[in-house]
Amino acid sequence: MTAEGLGQERPDKELGRLKPHDHVCLIHDSPDEWPVGMVASFLALGVQRGEKCLYIVEAYRTDEVRGRLHREGLDVTTLETSGQLAFHESESYTKRLSFDPNRMIAVLVAEAEKARDTGYAALRVTDEMTWALPGRPGSEKVLEYEAKLNRDFFPRYACLAMCQYHQSRFDAGLIKGAVMTHPVVALDDHVYHNPYYISADEFLGEKRAQRELEHLLQTLEGIGESQRRVRAMQETIEDIVQTFEARDPYSAGHQRRVTKLACTTAEEMGLPQEQIEPIRQAGVLHDIGKIHVSVDTLTKPGRLTEEEFSSIKAHPQAGFDLLERMGFPPPVPEIVLQHHERMDGSGYPQGLRGEAILLEARILAIADVVEAMSVGRSYRDALGTAKALQDISWKKGVLYDAQVVDACLRLFTNKHFRFQ
């Protein structure tokens, strides 16, 4: 399998795209021994798909793991009684004083064949790799074991495995090797296709250093290309905005002010930078669809006719279509499309409700409303920021997302945000 693109979805959905024959490395630094939610989801998916689930754990932790899985929603007692869930004590790996990769692979082969012969769709295994901690007998062979699994086991048997490596308990060299010996990596609740994976023959042979160097150079090339694309996109955005604002002087500064408020609101809500950046791009482009609206309509001082208002209302769809054609990555076009939607479904162009509206679009919508009321237009004087804040407060939870409204109000009342 290639797990490319998995990191864009919820963790349970990402895990759901994994299939038998996948070998996953779960790297975590949880204060607990293991990331309970991710592991429980991994096993629950196996139960749903009719797979035999095997948890390899140190003997002294077995009861603790049972209890934690039960609290996460797995009926552990019933699953164990039926045989669909089993615990395998990791001490058996080193009973002969030294870990033998070939012997452990034979154990997994036997378990996979047993699962197949008893009617299960596949074998699903998760393993707390603490038995491989430095200093334990045979622990130096763990990477040999992982590479041999890729060569001798996963191509032949319907097994999906997730090996758990606690980052603070292993040295950096072993973690690096674990990454290189797994085609798929789970990190920070996301699952990724692993560009640093090295095939078993290369890892176990003389080409390992050469492949590591190739991966490093490819990564540098990829970073450079990504930076070039970002710079080109930023230049394109600036060109579009300047052209649009030159056509409509009353919109000059509007999109930048809306962008500043939207991004600051997103920061106040604690959103990560990778979620704020699309808001920034959509903010400076959110009215770009008005390029299809006549200047006379945009600058008309009096009341708009029904036809003129319809042309204005078409601008989110027009903006979406334009950004799609230009190749802007999601969710930027979608945010532009939805910035006039309202929580109760009274917005346009799609009449979306509640969480069907992107959070980023809900943030941009409030910033747009507050700026529009605070600053004057060709057809009316400014109503003032106080009036704007009163309006979104009254309509909180009806037209506007309550969490976003609260964050916006805090900016003005507690942190003295002002439009420049």
VOLUM-876785 format. One line per field, with one value per residue (C-alpha): y, z, x; residue in three letters; residue number from 1. Coordinates in Angstrom, 2 decimals, always signed. Each point is the difference from the previous one (the first is absolute). Layout:
N
py: Y;... $
pz: Z;... $
px: X;... $
r: ALA;... $
k: NUM;... $
//
This chain:
420
py: +0.00;+3.62;+2.12;+3.22;+2.83;-1.71;+2.87;+2.25;-1.86;-0.93;-2.70;-2.65;+0.60;-0.13;-3.29;-1.25;+0.28;-2.42;-3.55;-3.45;-0.24;+3.54;+0.41;+3.17;+1.68;+1.96;+2.54;+1.85;+1.86;-0.45;+0.38;-3.39;-3.19;+0.10;+2.36;-1.62;+1.64;-0.85;-3.61;-0.53;+1.35;-2.27;-3.07;+1.06;+0.26;-3.54;-1.26;+1.71;-1.60;-3.50;-0.23;-1.87;+2.57;-0.71;+2.35;-0.73;+1.46;-0.55;-2.42;+2.42;+2.49;-2.37;+0.75;+3.73;-0.12;-2.02;+2.62;+2.95;-1.61;-0.72;+3.66;+0.99;-1.94;-3.48;-2.93;-1.71;-2.88;-1.04;+0.37;-2.12;-2.64;-0.24;-0.14;+3.08;+1.92;-1.60;+1.27;-1.39;+0.56;+1.56;-1.78;-3.03;+1.87;-0.37;-3.15;-1.52;+2.93;+1.62;+1.24;-1.87;+1.85;-3.22;-1.67;+2.97;+0.09;-3.70;+0.89;+2.61;-2.44;-2.52;+2.64;+1.22;-3.55;-0.74;+3.16;-1.01;-3.60;+1.09;+2.26;+3.45;+2.47;+0.78;+0.28;+3.45;+0.47;+2.83;-0.26;+2.16;-0.22;+0.50;-3.50;+1.50;+2.65;+0.37;-2.46;-2.74;-3.30;+0.09;+3.56;+0.92;-2.28;+1.89;+1.85;-3.22;-1.46;+2.93;-0.21;-3.77;+0.37;+2.19;-2.55;-3.36;+0.51;+2.87;-0.79;-3.55;+0.32;+2.01;+1.85;+3.67;+1.02;+3.20;+0.07;+2.48;+1.90;+2.36;+2.75;+0.87;-3.60;-0.79;+1.66;+2.15;-2.52;-2.76;+2.32;+1.07;-3.65;-0.76;+2.73;-1.38;-3.55;+0.85;+0.94;+1.92;+2.25;+1.20;+3.20;+2.57;-1.69;-0.06;-2.74;+0.66;-1.77;-0.16;+1.53;-1.14;-3.70;-2.20;-3.45;-3.02;-1.03;+3.50;+0.44;-3.35;+0.35;+2.41;+2.64;+1.35;+3.07;+0.78;-0.16;+2.23;+2.60;-0.18;+0.54;+3.02;+1.61;-0.70;+1.62;+3.13;+0.16;-0.40;+2.76;+2.32;-0.71;+0.54;+3.35;+1.07;-0.91;+1.98;+3.09;-0.24;-0.37;+3.03;+2.10;-1.11;+0.95;+3.46;+0.57;-1.04;+2.20;+3.07;-0.42;-0.43;+2.92;+2.28;-0.81;+0.55;+2.75;-0.55;-3.54;+1.20;-1.17;-1.93;-3.41;+0.69;+1.21;-3.02;-2.24;+1.53;-0.42;-3.54;-1.18;+1.68;-1.63;-3.38;+0.54;+0.96;-3.33;-1.87;-1.27;-1.27;+2.02;-2.53;+0.68;+3.77;+0.29;-1.02;+2.56;+2.66;-0.93;-0.22;+3.28;+2.08;-1.67;-0.48;+2.66;-0.75;-1.34;+3.58;+0.51;-1.22;+2.69;+3.37;+2.93;+1.98;-2.64;-0.22;+3.76;+0.80;+2.40;-0.91;-3.13;-2.92;-1.51;-3.67;-0.77;+1.96;-1.72;-3.41;+0.82;+0.91;-3.26;-1.96;+1.13;-2.90;-2.58;+2.11;+0.33;-3.74;-0.78;+2.45;-1.32;-3.60;+0.79;+1.68;-3.09;+1.37;-2.92;-0.92;+1.25;+3.53;-0.10;-1.67;+2.70;+2.69;-1.88;-0.26;+3.37;+1.20;-3.18;+0.27;-2.45;-0.17;-0.69;+3.49;+0.84;-0.48;-1.43;-3.53;+0.61;-2.11;-0.45;-0.35;-2.14;-0.65;+3.41;-0.13;+1.47;+2.16;+1.40;+0.64;+2.04;+1.94;+0.70;+1.76;+1.99;+1.09;+1.12;+1.90;+1.82;+0.81;+1.61;+1.77;+1.70;+2.24;-0.99;+1.93;-0.59;+0.73;+1.48;-2.21;-1.48;-0.37;-2.86;+0.12;-0.56;-2.82;-1.79;+0.44;-1.52;-3.15;-0.37;+0.09;-2.50;-2.34;-3.61;+0.96;+1.54;-0.20;-2.70;+0.62;-0.99;+2.31;+2.90;-0.39;+0.03;+3.08;+1.85;-0.78;+1.58;+3.32;+0.10;-1.61;+0.35;+3.38;-1.17;+2.90;+0.39;+2.18 $
pz: +0.00;-0.43;+2.78;-1.89;+1.06;+3.16;+2.20;-1.13;+1.79;+3.49;+1.62;-0.01;-3.71;-0.69;+1.85;-1.92;-3.26;+1.18;-1.32;+0.65;-1.02;+1.37;+2.49;+2.09;+2.41;+2.72;+1.50;+3.04;+3.06;+2.12;+3.78;+0.07;-1.16;-3.16;-1.91;+1.18;-2.44;-3.12;+1.06;+1.08;-3.36;-1.81;+1.82;-0.24;-3.77;-0.06;+2.02;-2.38;-3.00;+1.42;+0.58;+2.75;+2.29;+1.86;+2.59;+0.93;+3.42;+3.00;+2.47;+2.93;-2.11;-1.48;+2.51;-0.24;-3.78;+0.25;+2.28;-2.18;-3.15;+1.79;+1.04;-3.60;-1.05;-0.87;+1.56;+0.91;+1.98;-2.83;-2.61;+2.01;+0.66;-3.71;-0.84;-2.24;+2.37;+1.61;+2.06;-0.67;+2.69;-1.46;+2.48;-2.24;-2.54;+2.14;+2.03;-1.50;+1.28;-3.42;-2.42;-3.31;-2.88;-1.91;+2.99;+0.54;-3.69;+0.30;+2.90;-2.15;-2.93;+2.30;+1.32;-3.52;-1.21;+3.09;-0.61;-3.62;+0.85;+2.61;-2.47;+0.86;-2.84;+1.11;+2.99;+1.59;+2.38;+2.20;+2.00;+2.77;-1.04;+3.56;-0.10;-2.43;+2.43;-0.02;+2.27;-0.29;-1.51;-3.79;-0.19;-2.51;-2.51;+0.01;-3.26;-1.67;+1.17;-1.40;-3.39;-0.24;+0.73;-3.12;-2.10;+1.36;+1.73;-1.11;-3.75;+0.71;+2.87;+0.56;+3.04;+0.93;+2.76;+1.95;+1.96;+2.89;+0.68;+2.99;-1.15;+3.44;+0.81;-3.05;-1.28;-3.12;-2.12;+0.63;-0.64;-3.26;-0.96;+0.94;-2.39;-2.82;+0.46;-0.11;-3.23;+2.02;+3.03;+2.56;+1.75;+2.02;-0.70;-3.75;-2.40;-2.84;-2.97;+0.96;-2.58;+2.10;-0.16;-1.18;-1.40;+2.00;-2.47;-0.03;+3.76;+0.75;-2.76;-0.96;-1.63;+3.22;+0.26;-3.69;+0.35;+3.11;-1.96;-2.92;+2.35;+1.57;-3.38;-1.22;+3.14;-0.57;-3.61;+1.13;+2.59;-2.60;-2.47;+2.71;+0.94;-3.66;-0.33;+3.14;-1.25;-3.39;+1.64;+2.24;-3.00;-1.85;+2.94;+0.21;-3.74;+0.15;+3.01;-1.49;-3.28;+1.79;+2.38;-2.86;-1.65;+3.18;+2.20;+2.73;+0.53;+0.43;+3.38;+0.75;-0.82;+1.94;+3.07;-0.12;-0.34;+3.01;+2.20;-1.23;+0.57;+3.41;+0.99;-1.12;+2.11;+2.99;-0.47;+0.10;-3.58;-1.36;-2.57;-2.76;+0.48;+0.22;-3.26;-2.21;+1.90;-0.86;-3.69;-0.15;+1.91;-2.52;-2.84;+1.50;-2.17;-3.18;-1.61;-0.11;-2.97;-2.02;+1.52;-1.76;+1.60;-0.09;+2.15;+2.43;+0.50;-0.26;+2.85;+0.11;+0.47;-2.29;-2.33;+0.33;-3.08;+1.34;+3.37;-1.73;-1.83;+3.34;+1.59;-2.80;+1.03;+2.40;-2.72;-2.59;+2.35;+0.65;-3.72;-0.72;+2.77;-1.04;-3.58;+1.25;+1.99;+3.55;+2.42;+2.29;+2.21;-1.33;-2.79;+2.35;+2.67;-2.61;-1.17;+3.52;+1.57;-0.35;+1.41;+3.36;+2.85;-0.35;-3.75;-1.03;-1.80;-3.60;-2.51;+1.33;+3.12;+2.14;+3.71;+3.13;-0.26;-3.68;-0.35;+0.31;+3.26;-2.04;-1.94;+3.25;+1.25;-3.25;-0.02;+3.38;-0.91;-3.23;+1.82;+2.74;-2.49;-2.34;+2.81;+1.52;-3.19;-2.34;-3.49;-3.09;+0.86;+3.77;+2.80;+2.47;+2.69;+2.38;+1.65;+3.12;-2.12;-1.87;+3.20;+1.38;-3.18;+0.04;+3.73;-0.48;-2.85;+1.64;-0.45;-2.56;-2.95;+1.34;+1.68;+3.76;+0.59;-2.75;+1.25;+3.51;-1.29;-2.13;+2.91;+2.22;-2.57;+0.13;+3.67;+1.69;-2.49;-1.55;-3.62;-2.39;-3.76;-1.27 $
px: +0.00;+0.97;-1.40;+0.64;-2.27;-1.17;+1.11;-2.82;-2.82;-1.13;+2.21;-2.76;-0.60;+3.72;+0.31;-3.02;+1.93;+2.66;-0.27;+1.47;+3.69;+0.64;+2.84;-0.44;+2.40;-1.83;+2.42;-1.28;+1.18;-3.09;+0.37;-1.72;+1.72;-2.09;-2.35;-3.22;-2.42;+1.98;+0.60;-3.62;-1.22;+2.43;-1.34;-3.66;+0.31;+1.40;-2.97;-2.44;+1.71;-0.05;+3.74;+1.80;+1.63;+3.21;+1.51;+3.62;+0.74;+2.24;-1.62;-0.16;-2.01;-2.57;-2.78;+0.66;-0.30;-3.22;-1.51;+1.04;-1.39;-3.26;-0.30;+0.60;-3.12;+1.28;-1.89;+3.26;-1.55;-2.33;+2.74;+2.43;-2.65;-0.78;+3.70;-0.09;+2.29;+3.04;+2.92;+3.47;+2.62;+3.13;+2.28;-0.28;+2.12;+3.11;-0.64;+3.13;+2.07;+0.36;-2.61;-0.04;-1.74;-0.61;-1.66;-2.33;-0.92;-0.88;-2.33;-1.76;-0.25;-1.69;-2.41;-0.87;-0.65;-2.10;-2.07;-0.55;-0.90;-2.56;-1.81;+1.33;+0.49;+3.56;+2.28;+0.38;+2.95;+1.17;+3.19;+1.45;+3.63;+1.29;+1.49;+2.53;+1.23;+3.81;+1.72;-2.60;+1.19;-0.05;-1.33;+2.70;-1.76;-3.31;+0.66;+1.10;-3.32;-2.03;+1.77;-0.43;-3.72;-0.25;+1.84;-1.15;-3.35;-2.25;+0.07;-1.20;-2.46;-3.19;+1.25;-0.14;+2.42;+0.59;+3.27;-0.03;+3.24;+0.03;+2.36;+1.39;+0.89;+2.12;+3.14;-0.26;+1.91;-2.52;-2.97;+1.62;+0.44;-3.61;-1.16;+2.13;-1.35;-3.73;-1.83;-2.62;+0.57;-2.56;+1.02;-1.96;-3.34;+0.55;+1.05;+2.42;+1.50;+3.68;+2.37;+2.98;-0.85;+2.88;-0.72;+1.13;+2.70;+1.48;-0.29;+1.65;+2.58;+2.75;-2.24;-1.50;+2.27;-0.50;-3.80;+0.11;+1.97;-2.45;-2.94;+1.74;+0.68;-3.55;-1.38;+2.11;-1.20;-3.60;+0.33;+1.49;-2.81;-2.62;+1.55;+0.00;-3.70;-0.87;+1.86;-1.70;-3.41;+0.63;+0.99;-3.11;-2.20;+1.54;-0.45;-3.66;-0.75;+1.71;-1.90;-3.31;+0.48;+1.05;-3.34;-2.07;+1.51;-2.59;+1.29;+3.59;+1.19;-3.22;+1.43;+3.21;-1.90;-2.29;+3.03;+1.72;-3.09;-0.67;+3.56;+0.22;-3.31;+1.31;+3.13;-2.19;-1.83;+3.30;-0.07;+3.34;+1.89;-0.69;-3.73;+0.44;+1.95;-2.97;-2.12;+2.58;-0.03;-3.79;-0.31;+1.89;-1.94;-3.47;-1.69;+1.96;-3.20;-1.28;+2.29;-2.99;-2.25;-0.21;+1.80;-3.25;-1.69;+2.91;+0.16;-3.72;-0.92;-3.71;-2.06;+0.87;-2.55;-0.86;+2.09;+2.98;-0.23;-0.12;+3.22;+1.62;-1.20;+1.66;+3.49;+0.86;-0.66;+1.82;+2.98;+0.04;-0.08;+2.82;+2.28;-0.69;+1.02;+3.17;+0.94;-0.27;+0.23;-2.89;-1.46;+0.64;-2.66;-2.49;+0.49;-0.66;-3.11;-1.43;+0.79;-3.61;-1.56;-1.76;-0.42;-3.80;+0.14;-1.11;+3.25;+1.06;+0.84;-0.66;-2.09;+2.35;-0.69;+2.13;+3.10;-0.64;+1.67;+3.77;+1.29;+2.36;-2.99;-1.92;+2.97;+0.30;-3.76;+0.10;+3.10;-1.72;-3.16;+1.85;+2.23;-2.89;-2.02;+3.00;+1.22;-1.99;-1.15;-1.06;-3.67;+0.14;+2.05;+1.85;-2.24;+2.92;+1.81;-2.17;-3.11;+1.73;+0.99;-3.50;-1.43;+2.14;-0.62;-3.79;+0.17;+2.53;-1.03;-2.66;+1.82;+3.53;+2.09;-0.08;+3.63;+1.22;-2.14;+1.39;+3.58;-0.68;-1.62;+3.01;+2.32;-1.85;-0.97;+3.02;+2.85;-0.86;-0.03;-0.61;-0.29;+2.81 $
r: MET;THR;ALA;GLU;GLY;LEU;GLY;GLN;GLU;ARG;PRO;ASP;LYS;GLU;LEU;GLY;ARG;LEU;LYS;PRO;HIS;ASP;HIS;VAL;CYS;LEU;ILE;HIS;ASP;SER;PRO;ASP;GLU;TRP;PRO;VAL;GLY;MET;VAL;ALA;SER;PHE;LEU;ALA;LEU;GLY;VAL;GLN;ARG;GLY;GLU;LYS;CYS;LEU;TYR;ILE;VAL;GLU;ALA;TYR;ARG;THR;ASP;GLU;VAL;ARG;GLY;ARG;LEU;HIS;ARG;GLU;GLY;LEU;ASP;VAL;THR;THR;LEU;GLU;THR;SER;GLY;GLN;LEU;ALA;PHE;HIS;GLU;SER;GLU;SER;TYR;THR;LYS;ARG;LEU;SER;PHE;ASP;PRO;ASN;ARG;MET;ILE;ALA;VAL;LEU;VAL;ALA;GLU;ALA;GLU;LYS;ALA;ARG;ASP;THR;GLY;TYR;ALA;ALA;LEU;ARG;VAL;THR;ASP;GLU;MET;THR;TRP;ALA;LEU;PRO;GLY;ARG;PRO;GLY;SER;GLU;LYS;VAL;LEU;GLU;TYR;GLU;ALA;LYS;LEU;ASN;ARG;ASP;PHE;PHE;PRO;ARG;TYR;ALA;CYS;LEU;ALA;MET;CYS;GLN;TYR;HIS;GLN;SER;ARG;PHE;ASP;ALA;GLY;LEU;ILE;LYS;GLY;ALA;VAL;MET;THR;HIS;PRO;VAL;VAL;ALA;LEU;ASP;ASP;HIS;VAL;TYR;HIS;ASN;PRO;TYR;TYR;ILE;SER;ALA;ASP;GLU;PHE;LEU;GLY;GLU;LYS;ARG;ALA;GLN;ARG;GLU;LEU;GLU;HIS;LEU;LEU;GLN;THR;LEU;GLU;GLY;ILE;GLY;GLU;SER;GLN;ARG;ARG;VAL;ARG;ALA;MET;GLN;GLU;THR;ILE;GLU;ASP;ILE;VAL;GLN;THR;PHE;GLU;ALA;ARG;ASP;PRO;TYR;SER;ALA;GLY;HIS;GLN;ARG;ARG;VAL;THR;LYS;LEU;ALA;CYS;THR;THR;ALA;GLU;GLU;MET;GLY;LEU;PRO;GLN;GLU;GLN;ILE;GLU;PRO;ILE;ARG;GLN;ALA;GLY;VAL;LEU;HIS;ASP;ILE;GLY;LYS;ILE;HIS;VAL;SER;VAL;ASP;THR;LEU;THR;LYS;PRO;GLY;ARG;LEU;THR;GLU;GLU;GLU;PHE;SER;SER;ILE;LYS;ALA;HIS;PRO;GLN;ALA;GLY;PHE;ASP;LEU;LEU;GLU;ARG;MET;GLY;PHE;PRO;PRO;PRO;VAL;PRO;GLU;ILE;VAL;LEU;GLN;HIS;HIS;GLU;ARG;MET;ASP;GLY;SER;GLY;TYR;PRO;GLN;GLY;LEU;ARG;GLY;GLU;ALA;ILE;LEU;LEU;GLU;ALA;ARG;ILE;LEU;ALA;ILE;ALA;ASP;VAL;VAL;GLU;ALA;MET;SER;VAL;GLY;ARG;SER;TYR;ARG;ASP;ALA;LEU;GLY;THR;ALA;LYS;ALA;LEU;GLN;ASP;ILE;SER;TRP;LYS;LYS;GLY;VAL;LEU;TYR;ASP;ALA;GLN;VAL;VAL;ASP;ALA;CYS;LEU;ARG;LEU;PHE;THR;ASN;LYS;HIS;PHE;ARG;PHE;GLN $
k: 1;2;3;4;5;6;7;8;9;10;11;12;13;14;15;16;17;18;19;20;21;22;23;24;25;26;27;28;29;30;31;32;33;34;35;36;37;38;39;40;41;42;43;44;45;46;47;48;49;50;51;52;53;54;55;56;57;58;59;60;61;62;63;64;65;66;67;68;69;70;71;72;73;74;75;76;77;78;79;80;81;82;83;84;85;86;87;88;89;90;91;92;93;94;95;96;97;98;99;100;101;102;103;104;105;106;107;108;109;110;111;112;113;114;115;116;117;118;119;120;121;122;123;124;125;126;127;128;129;130;131;132;133;134;135;136;137;138;139;140;141;142;143;144;145;146;147;148;149;150;151;152;153;154;155;156;157;158;159;160;161;162;163;164;165;166;167;168;169;170;171;172;173;174;175;176;177;178;179;180;181;182;183;184;185;186;187;188;189;190;191;192;193;194;195;196;197;198;199;200;201;202;203;204;205;206;207;208;209;210;211;212;213;214;215;216;217;218;219;220;221;222;223;224;225;226;227;228;229;230;231;232;233;234;235;236;237;238;239;240;241;242;243;244;245;246;247;248;249;250;251;252;253;254;255;256;257;258;259;260;261;262;263;264;265;266;267;268;269;270;271;272;273;274;275;276;277;278;279;280;281;282;283;284;285;286;287;288;289;290;291;292;293;294;295;296;297;298;299;300;301;302;303;304;305;306;307;308;309;310;311;312;313;314;315;316;317;318;319;320;321;322;323;324;325;326;327;328;329;330;331;332;333;334;335;336;337;338;339;340;341;342;343;344;345;346;347;348;349;350;351;352;353;354;355;356;357;358;359;360;361;362;363;364;365;366;367;368;369;370;371;372;373;374;375;376;377;378;379;380;381;382;383;384;385;386;387;388;389;390;391;392;393;394;395;396;397;398;399;400;401;402;403;404;405;406;407;408;409;410;411;412;413;414;415;416;417;418;419;420 $
//
